[in-house]
Amino acid sequence: MVGNKCDVLIVGAGTTGIPAAIFATNRGANVILIDSAEKVGGTLHLSSGSLSAAGSSLQNKKGIKDTPENHFDESININHGTGDIAKLKLWQENSADTLEWLLSIGLEYPENQPVAAAGHEPYKIARITTPSGGGKTYIPVLKSALMKIVKEGKCELKLNTRMKNIISGSDGVVEGIVAVDESGSEQSIYAKSILLACGGYSNSDELWKEYHNRPKRVYTYKHSNGDGIKAALKLGAKIGLKDNLITTFGGTIDIDNEDDYWIHTLTFPAIRKPWEIFVNNNGKRFLNEEELSQDFRERTIMNQPDWSCWLIYDETINKESPPLFRWDDAKIDRAFKTHSDFCKAETLDELAKKCNLPFDNLYSTIKQFNLGRKANSDSWGREHMPLPIEYKPFYAIKHYAISVVSFGGIVCDDNLKVLDKNNKPFKNLYAGGEMLGMGIWGNAYLGGSSVGGCLTMGKLLGQKFLNW
């Protein structure tokens, strides 16, 4: 590296950027790696860390026979034939190699891995691996490998450094970026190849409104502000696959941080059987609470007004059922006393008013549930109905369709070169990871795709796609 010139400039020191830097230096590149955060790791700090791979040594140890073709066929079934087929195959044909590399540099998984399901629609074959500490488990392993090349002088790491815009010449060739450090000083960094690996827009109110016409209800990394997407669009790139958006069912607001919506209640029936009922904002049930298909649940809540609903129960259920919240008793009590998303009332009429629900509908819904329970014949086909909803006080908790990733992203070719509006690749500009949008995997959540896909893209970019 000479001053602020290098072979490869990588924007984003996270799931994609770190492996890209490591493998690019293995090929002889000198690399500058920047990140707007004060630490490396990106969304791994919040991720569950699931990675799916077909044909891995972990599968072989358990006698599990699997191939990338099986992985692809199951994925197409789960995502209903949507997504970027070429990117799907690129990830799935190379994911096992990514897993073996991670194992070789010290990553460990529990003995019970792999499994078939991890929070989303299950695969038929067990191919998902999740470290016991979640996504954070990857960070010290990746950081150790990264700091080795930093100490060797092959990579310069610049934290607290945010990309402002992309530099291109009069001929349209991308030459570098303008970045701003924590003191507010601007610097130009030039490179023969520039990789945008700075995440998606999940934390951007502006882009949520523009792309989805929805309020931002997310559990996400604070630096996922769409910087790379905005810069690429300004250059002349285009956004794609935003309509593949699918949300996660049943998040609630965190009363201690109202920017965060996450799974704070145990409403998935495989973990805790339902005692309560869900009603939409019209006061009517809209699904069998025992429904096990995550895909069905995710789509169903997106069909409800405001993409939200209420979980309804009474005092007897509150006392007799297994714990509903992931919070301690003090926080639960505080939620019902201080926040309008957590309602408690002496009568159903009062509860309906607090929740802004039509009383007649709510009353009729609860009456029908209680009658069905008594007859052991629920109108929605539910079987687990231990108690009626009839004894005061009554409770309601607002639940939402939430997101942890962004689905729209910059359109790239099969070698991850950024394309312009005429589908021609920009010279020297690449993108990887959530910059492409998780819509590349389709209109569904594929278990192990976010972490596994982003790590694999980074590895391939460093190994063979980036040129200098």
C-alpha positions in Angstrom: 0.0 0.0 0.0 1.2 3.5 -0.8 -0.6 6.1 1.2 -4.3 5.7 0.5 -3.8 3.5 -2.6 -4.2 -0.2 -2.6 -5.0 -3.2 -4.8 -8.3 -3.9 -3.1 -10.5 -1.6 -1.0 -13.2 -3.3 1.0 -16.0 -1.2 2.6 -17.4 -3.2 5.5 -15.5 -5.4 8.0 -18.2 -7.9 8.6 -19.5 -11.3 7.5 -18.5 -10.7 3.8 -15.7 -8.1 4.1 -13.4 -10.1 6.5 -13.2 -13.3 4.5 -12.8 -11.2 1.3 -9.8 -9.4 2.8 -8.2 -12.6 4.0 -8.5 -14.5 0.8 -7.5 -11.5 -1.4 -4.3 -11.2 0.6 -3.7 -14.9 0.1 -3.6 -14.1 -3.6 -1.1 -11.3 -3.0 -3.3 -8.3 -2.8 -2.6 -5.4 -0.5 -5.9 -4.5 1.0 -7.5 -1.5 2.8 -10.5 -2.6 4.9 -12.8 0.1 6.4 -15.8 0.1 8.6 -18.1 2.8 10.0 -18.3 1.0 13.4 -15.7 1.0 16.2 -15.3 -2.8 15.9 -15.3 -5.5 13.3 -18.0 -8.1 12.9 -21.0 -6.2 11.6 -24.3 -8.0 11.9 -22.6 -11.1 13.5 -22.9 -9.2 16.7 -26.7 -9.7 16.6 -27.1 -12.8 14.3 -28.1 -16.3 15.4 -25.2 -17.5 13.4 -26.8 -20.3 11.5 -25.0 -21.6 8.4 -26.3 -24.3 6.1 -23.9 -26.4 4.0 -24.4 -29.6 2.0 -21.7 -32.2 1.9 -19.8 -31.0 5.0 -17.5 -33.0 7.3 -20.0 -32.4 10.1 -22.7 -34.2 8.1 -20.3 -37.0 7.1 -19.5 -37.7 10.8 -23.2 -38.3 11.4 -23.7 -40.4 8.2 -25.8 -37.7 6.6 -25.8 -37.9 2.8 -26.3 -34.5 1.1 -25.4 -32.6 -2.0 -25.6 -29.0 -3.1 -28.3 -30.2 -5.6 -30.4 -31.4 -2.7 -29.9 -28.1 -0.9 -30.9 -26.2 -4.0 -34.0 -28.3 -4.7 -35.2 -27.9 -1.1 -34.6 -24.2 -1.2 -36.6 -23.7 -4.3 -39.4 -25.6 -2.7 -39.3 -23.4 0.4 -39.0 -20.1 -1.5 -41.7 -21.1 -4.0 -39.3 -20.8 -7.0 -38.3 -17.2 -6.3 -34.9 -15.6 -5.8 -31.7 -15.3 -7.9 -31.1 -18.8 -9.1 -27.4 -18.2 -10.1 -26.6 -16.7 -6.6 -28.4 -19.5 -4.9 -26.3 -22.1 -6.7 -23.1 -20.0 -6.2 -23.7 -20.1 -2.4 -24.9 -23.7 -2.1 -22.2 -25.1 -4.3 -19.5 -23.5 -2.2 -20.9 -23.3 1.3 -19.4 -26.6 2.5 -15.9 -25.3 1.5 -16.7 -22.2 3.6 -17.7 -24.3 6.6 -14.5 -26.4 6.3 -12.4 -23.2 6.2 -14.1 -21.9 9.4 -13.4 -25.2 11.1 -9.8 -25.0 10.0 -9.3 -21.6 11.6 -10.8 -22.6 14.9 -14.6 -22.3 14.8 -16.4 -24.9 16.9 -20.0 -26.2 16.7 -21.9 -28.2 19.3 -21.9 -32.0 18.9 -25.6 -32.1 18.0 -25.0 -30.1 14.8 -26.1 -30.1 12.0 -29.9 -29.9 12.3 -32.7 -29.5 9.9 -34.3 -26.4 11.3 -33.2 -23.3 13.1 -36.0 -20.7 13.5 -37.4 -21.0 9.9 -39.0 -23.5 7.6 -37.2 -26.8 8.1 -35.1 -28.6 5.5 -35.7 -32.3 5.0 -32.0 -33.0 5.5 -30.0 -31.8 8.5 -27.5 -29.2 7.1 -27.8 -26.2 9.4 -25.0 -25.6 11.9 -25.3 -23.0 14.6 -22.5 -22.2 17.2 -23.6 -22.3 20.8 -22.8 -18.6 21.2 -24.7 -17.5 18.1 -23.2 -15.1 15.5 -20.8 -13.6 18.1 -18.9 -16.9 18.1 -17.6 -16.2 14.6 -16.1 -12.8 15.5 -13.0 -13.8 17.5 -12.2 -16.5 15.0 -12.5 -14.2 12.0 -10.8 -11.4 13.8 -7.8 -13.5 14.7 -7.3 -14.4 11.0 -7.8 -10.8 10.0 -5.4 -9.4 12.5 -2.8 -11.8 11.3 -2.8 -10.2 7.9 -2.9 -6.8 9.4 0.2 -7.5 11.5 1.9 -8.9 8.4 1.3 -5.6 6.6 -1.0 -7.1 4.0 -4.1 -5.3 5.1 -4.8 -1.9 6.7 -7.8 -1.8 8.9 -9.6 1.6 9.3 -12.4 1.6 11.9 -14.8 4.5 12.6 -14.5 5.3 8.9 -17.6 5.8 6.9 -17.9 5.8 3.1 -19.4 9.1 1.8 -19.4 8.5 -1.9 -17.8 6.5 -4.8 -15.1 8.1 -7.0 -15.4 7.4 -10.7 -13.4 8.9 -13.6 -14.8 10.6 -16.7 -14.8 7.3 -18.5 -17.0 5.8 -15.8 -14.3 3.6 -14.3 -14.6 3.3 -10.5 -11.4 4.5 -8.9 -12.1 4.6 -5.2 -14.2 6.2 -2.5 -14.3 9.3 -0.3 -14.5 8.3 3.4 -15.0 10.3 6.6 -13.2 9.3 9.8 -14.5 9.9 13.4 -12.9 13.3 13.5 -14.9 14.4 10.5 -11.9 14.5 8.2 -12.4 13.4 4.6 -10.0 11.2 2.8 -9.9 9.7 -0.7 -8.9 6.0 -1.0 -8.0 4.7 -4.4 -7.9 1.0 -5.5 -7.9 -1.2 -8.5 -10.9 -3.1 -7.1 -13.6 -1.8 -4.8 -15.9 -4.2 -2.9 -19.0 -2.8 -1.2 -19.7 -5.2 1.7 -21.2 -2.7 4.1 -24.6 -4.3 4.7 -28.2 -3.4 3.9 -30.7 -0.8 4.8 -32.5 -2.5 7.6 -31.8 0.4 10.0 -32.8 3.1 7.6 -36.3 4.7 8.1 -35.9 6.5 4.8 -35.3 3.4 2.7 -37.9 1.3 4.5 -40.4 4.0 3.6 -39.2 4.3 0.0 -38.9 0.6 -0.8 -41.7 -0.9 1.2 -43.9 2.0 2.3 -43.7 0.5 5.8 -42.5 1.8 9.2 -39.2 0.4 10.3 -39.8 -2.4 12.8 -36.6 -4.2 13.2 -34.0 -5.9 15.3 -30.9 -4.9 13.5 -27.3 -3.5 13.5 -27.2 0.2 14.0 -24.7 0.7 11.1 -27.0 -1.0 8.6 -28.0 2.4 7.2 -27.8 1.7 3.4 -24.6 3.7 2.9 -23.3 1.4 0.2 -26.7 1.1 -1.5 -27.1 4.9 -1.6 -23.6 5.4 -3.0 -24.0 2.7 -5.7 -27.4 4.1 -6.8 -25.9 7.6 -7.0 -23.3 6.2 -9.3 -25.9 4.6 -11.6 -26.5 1.1 -10.2 -30.0 -0.2 -9.6 -31.9 -1.8 -6.8 -33.6 -5.2 -7.2 -35.6 -7.9 -5.4 -37.1 -5.6 -2.8 -40.5 -7.2 -3.4 -39.1 -10.5 -2.1 -39.6 -9.0 1.4 -40.8 -11.6 4.0 -41.0 -10.7 7.7 -40.5 -12.6 10.9 -43.7 -13.4 12.9 -44.4 -12.1 16.3 -42.0 -9.5 17.5 -42.8 -7.1 20.3 -41.3 -3.7 21.1 -38.5 -3.6 23.7 -39.7 -1.1 26.3 -36.1 -0.3 27.2 -35.2 0.5 23.5 -38.1 1.4 21.3 -36.0 1.2 18.2 -35.8 -2.6 18.7 -38.6 -5.1 17.9 -37.6 -8.7 18.7 -39.0 -12.1 19.8 -39.6 -11.4 23.5 -42.5 -13.8 23.9 -42.7 -17.6 23.3 -45.5 -17.9 20.8 -44.0 -20.5 18.5 -45.9 -23.8 19.3 -42.8 -26.0 18.8 -41.3 -24.2 21.8 -44.3 -23.5 23.9 -47.9 -24.7 23.2 -50.4 -21.9 22.9 -52.7 -21.0 25.7 -53.6 -17.6 24.4 -55.2 -16.5 21.1 -54.1 -14.0 18.4 -56.5 -11.4 17.0 -55.9 -8.9 14.3 -56.6 -5.2 14.6 -60.3 -6.0 13.7 -60.5 -8.1 16.8 -60.7 -11.4 14.9 -58.6 -14.5 14.9 -56.6 -15.1 11.7 -54.7 -18.3 12.2 -54.5 -21.5 14.2 -52.1 -20.6 17.0 -50.7 -24.2 16.7 -49.6 -23.7 13.1 -46.0 -25.0 12.9 -45.1 -23.6 9.4 -43.0 -20.5 10.0 -43.5 -19.6 6.3 -47.3 -19.7 6.7 -47.2 -17.6 9.9 -44.9 -15.1 8.3 -47.1 -14.6 5.3 -50.3 -14.5 7.4 -49.3 -11.6 9.6 -48.3 -9.7 6.5 -51.9 -10.0 5.3 -53.2 -8.4 8.5 -53.9 -4.6 8.9 -50.7 -2.8 9.9 -48.9 -6.1 9.8 -49.6 -6.4 13.5 -51.9 -8.3 16.0 -52.7 -8.8 19.6 -52.1 -11.8 21.9 -55.1 -12.1 24.2 -55.4 -14.1 27.5 -56.8 -13.8 31.0 -55.6 -14.0 34.6 -56.0 -17.8 35.0 -53.9 -18.4 31.9 -51.4 -15.8 33.2 -51.0 -17.9 36.4 -51.3 -21.4 35.1 -49.5 -21.4 31.8 -45.7 -21.9 31.3 -43.8 -18.6 31.2 -44.7 -16.5 28.1 -42.1 -13.8 28.3 -38.3 -14.0 27.9 -38.2 -11.0 30.4 -38.0 -11.1 34.2 -41.1 -10.4 36.3 -40.0 -6.8 37.0 -39.8 -5.9 33.3 -43.1 -7.6 32.5 -44.8 -5.7 35.3 -43.2 -2.4 34.1 -44.3 -3.1 30.5 -48.0 -3.4 31.5 -47.8 -0.3 33.6 -46.0 2.0 31.2 -46.4 1.0 27.6 -49.5 1.0 25.4 -48.4 -2.2 23.5 -49.0 -4.1 26.8 -52.6 -3.8 28.0 -54.3 -5.0 31.2 -57.9 -4.4 32.0 -60.7 -5.5 34.4 -63.2 -6.0 31.6 -63.1 -6.9 27.9 -64.7 -3.6 27.1 -61.9 -1.8 28.8 -59.3 -4.0 27.1 -60.8 -3.3 23.7 -60.7 0.4 24.3 -57.1 0.3 25.4 -56.1 -1.7 22.3 -58.3 0.3 19.9 -60.1 -3.0 19.0 -63.9 -3.2 18.0 -65.4 -4.6 21.2 -68.2 -6.5 19.5 -65.7 -8.4 17.4 -63.3 -9.1 20.3 -66.2 -10.3 22.5 -67.5 -12.5 19.8 -64.1 -13.9 19.0 -63.4 -14.8 22.6 -66.9 -16.3 23.1 -66.4 -18.5 20.0 -63.0 -19.7 21.2 -64.5 -20.6 24.6 -67.4 -22.4 23.1 -65.1 -24.3 20.7 -62.9 -25.2 23.6 -65.8 -26.5 25.6 -67.0 -28.6 22.6 -63.4 -29.7 21.9 -63.9 -28.4 18.4 -62.1 -25.2 17.6 -63.2 -23.3 14.5 -59.5 -22.9 13.5 -58.7 -26.6 14.2 -56.6 -25.9 17.3 -56.3 -28.8 19.7 -54.4 -27.4 22.7 -56.9 -25.3 24.6 -56.3 -25.9 28.3 -58.3 -23.0 29.7 -61.0 -20.5 28.5 -60.5 -16.8 28.4 -63.0 -15.6 31.0 -61.5 -14.4 34.3 -60.3 -10.8 35.0 -58.0 -9.1 34.6 -57.6 -9.6 30.8 -54.3 -9.1 29.0 -53.3 -8.0 25.5 -49.8 -7.8 24.0 -49.2 -6.2 20.6 -47.1 -8.3 18.2 -45.7 -7.2 14.9 -44.2 -8.5 11.6 -40.5 -7.6 12.1 -37.3 -7.7 10.1 -33.7 -8.5 10.9 -32.3 -8.0 7.4 -33.2 -6.0 4.2 -34.4 -7.8 1.1 -33.7 -5.2 -1.6 -30.2 -4.8 -2.8 -27.8 -3.7 -5.6 -28.0 -5.8 -8.8 -24.8 -7.7 -9.7 -23.8 -10.2 -12.3 -22.8 -13.8 -11.5 -19.3 -12.7 -10.6 -20.7 -10.1 -8.1 -19.8 -7.1 -10.3 -22.2 -4.2 -9.8 -24.4 -3.6 -12.9 -25.5 -0.3 -14.2 -29.0 0.5 -15.4 -28.2 -1.0 -18.8 -27.1 -4.3 -17.1 -23.4 -3.5 -17.9 -20.9 -4.1 -15.2 -19.0 -1.1 -13.7 -15.3 -1.6 -14.1 -13.6 -2.4 -10.7 -16.8 -2.3 -8.6 -18.1 -5.3 -6.7 -20.7 -6.0 -4.0 -21.3 -8.8 -1.6 -23.4 -9.9 1.3 -26.5 -8.0 2.3 -25.5 -5.3 -0.2 -27.2 -7.6 -2.7 -30.3 -7.9 -0.5 -31.4 -11.1 1.1 -34.1 -11.2 -1.6 -31.5 -13.1 -3.6 -32.4 -16.2 -1.6 -36.1 -15.7 -2.6 -39.4 -14.6 -1.0 -38.8 -16.8 2.1 -36.3 -17.4 4.9 -33.9 -20.2 4.0 -32.3 -21.5 7.2 -28.6 -20.6 7.3 -28.6 -18.4 4.3 -27.8 -15.0 5.7 -24.6 -15.9 7.5 -23.7 -18.8 5.2 -24.4 -16.9 2.0 -22.5 -13.8 3.1 -19.4 -15.6 4.3 -19.3 -17.7 1.1 -19.6 -14.6 -1.1 -16.8 -12.9 0.8 -14.6 -16.0 0.4 -15.3 -16.3 -3.3 -14.7 -12.6 -3.9 -11.3 -12.8 -2.3 -10.4 -16.2 -3.8 -11.3 -15.4 -7.5 -13.7 -12.6 -8.3 -11.7 -9.5 -7.3 -9.1 -8.5 -9.9 -6.3 -6.0 -9.6 
